[in-house]
Amino acid sequence: MEEMKVTRMPLIGDEAPSFKAVTTQGEINFPEDYKGKWVILFSHPADFTPVCTTEFMTFASMADEFKEINTELVGLSVDSLYAHIAWLRKIQELEWNGKKNIEVKFPLIEDIRMEVANKYGMIQPGQSNTQAVRAVFIIDPESKIRTILYYPLSTGRNFDEIKRIVLALQKADSDSVATPADWRPGDDVIVPTAGSCGTAKERMDNQSDDQYCLDWFMCFRKGNK
């Protein structure tokens, strides 16, 4: 029996592995075609499956929200282009959770040979040799991988959380800060930890309406709620 080729899974901070692929929106050259934009590259196990259908309806209904934050969506499964087209047409006929007449306008990659799925570690034999797990890669405008999420076949993703992660990464990049647990836009953020005793003392002695410290190593900048 032919052994499956194993490649190293990409890690946070790596360059996004490049590929060319046929999609429901034409051929793409990834990530070159998306330079200057954030990208959510995500895989699903198979077309015409219930969990995947709810996910695509949700992602498609949020596509404009993601565009507003300079973020593009790219889907993938190991099904054929024709299966993709038939499934996306069927999705337009369905109604679920208040969503109906949903048109999926973002590209869905055909990956029958699993070349892209294997580059991104989306085929995990403990789950399936023939289906991709629910992987999510958040890739920044410089084509660096910034977040990796893996869900089992049985569990639908939380798309509000995926959007929150993109917003948190954008906030961290723009303001050189970190975001605390459960951060939402407008919440307080964490400033970098003091790098010297002098800076630590100065921060503790000179707290303000804009910035406060719980201790020398844990200082916050107030948000704009």
Secondary structure as the mmCIF struct_conf table of DSSP 4:
data_model
#
loop_
_struct_conf.conf_type_id
_struct_conf.id
_struct_conf.beg_label_comp_id
_struct_conf.beg_label_asym_id
_struct_conf.beg_label_seq_id
_struct_conf.end_label_comp_id
_struct_conf.end_label_asym_id
_struct_conf.end_label_seq_id
HELX_LH_PP_P HELX_LH_PP_P1 GLU A 2 LYS A 5
HELX_LH_PP_P HELX_LH_PP_P2 ARG A 8 PRO A 10
TURN_TY1_P TURN_TY1_P1 ILE A 12 GLY A 13
BEND BEND1 ASP A 14 ASP A 14
STRN STRN1 GLU A 15 GLU A 15
HELX_LH_PP_P HELX_LH_PP_P3 ALA A 16 SER A 18
STRN STRN2 PHE A 19 THR A 23
TURN_TY1_P TURN_TY1_P2 THR A 24 GLN A 25
STRN STRN3 GLY A 26 PHE A 30
TURN_TY1_P TURN_TY1_P3 PRO A 31 PRO A 31
HELX_RH_3T_P HELX_RH_3T_P1 GLU A 32 TYR A 34
TURN_TY1_P TURN_TY1_P4 LYS A 35 GLY A 36
BEND BEND2 LYS A 37 LYS A 37
STRN STRN4 TRP A 38 SER A 43
BEND BEND3 PRO A 45 PRO A 45
TURN_TY1_P TURN_TY1_P5 ASP A 47 PHE A 48
HELX_RH_AL_P HELX_RH_AL_P1 PRO A 50 SER A 61
TURN_TY1_P TURN_TY1_P6 MET A 62 MET A 62
HELX_RH_AL_P HELX_RH_AL_P2 ALA A 63 GLU A 68
TURN_TY1_P TURN_TY1_P7 ILE A 69 ASN A 70
STRN STRN5 THR A 71 SER A 77
BEND BEND4 VAL A 78 ASP A 79
HELX_RH_AL_P HELX_RH_AL_P3 LEU A 81 ILE A 91
TURN_TY1_P TURN_TY1_P8 GLN A 92 GLU A 93
STRN STRN6 GLU A 95 TRP A 96
TURN_TY1_P TURN_TY1_P9 ASN A 97 GLY A 98
STRN STRN7 LYS A 99 LYS A 100
BEND BEND5 ASN A 101 ASN A 101
BEND BEND6 PHE A 106 PHE A 106
STRN STRN8 LEU A 108 GLU A 110
TURN_TY1_P TURN_TY1_P10 ILE A 112 ARG A 113
HELX_RH_AL_P HELX_RH_AL_P4 GLU A 115 LYS A 119
TURN_TY1_P TURN_TY1_P11 TYR A 120 GLY A 121
TURN_TY1_P TURN_TY1_P12 PRO A 125 GLN A 127
BEND BEND7 ASN A 129 GLN A 131
STRN STRN9 ARG A 134 ILE A 139
TURN_TY1_P TURN_TY1_P13 PRO A 141 GLU A 142
BEND BEND8 SER A 143 SER A 143
STRN STRN10 LYS A 144 LYS A 144
STRN STRN11 ILE A 145 TYR A 151
TURN_TY1_P TURN_TY1_P14 LEU A 153 SER A 154
HELX_RH_AL_P HELX_RH_AL_P5 PHE A 159 ASP A 175
TURN_TY1_P TURN_TY1_P15 SER A 176 SER A 176
STRN STRN12 ALA A 178 ALA A 178
TURN_TY1_P TURN_TY1_P16 ALA A 181 ASP A 182
TURN_TY1_P TURN_TY1_P17 PRO A 185 GLY A 186
BEND BEND9 ASP A 187 ASP A 187
STRN STRN13 VAL A 189 ILE A 190
HELX_LH_PP_P HELX_LH_PP_P4 VAL A 191 ALA A 194
BEND BEND10 GLY A 195 SER A 196
HELX_RH_AL_P HELX_RH_AL_P6 CYS A 197 ASP A 205
BEND BEND11 ASN A 206 ASN A 206
BEND BEND12 ASP A 209 ASP A 210
STRN STRN14 GLN A 211 ASP A 215
TURN_TY1_P TURN_TY1_P18 TRP A 216 PHE A 217
STRN STRN15 MET A 218 ARG A 221
#
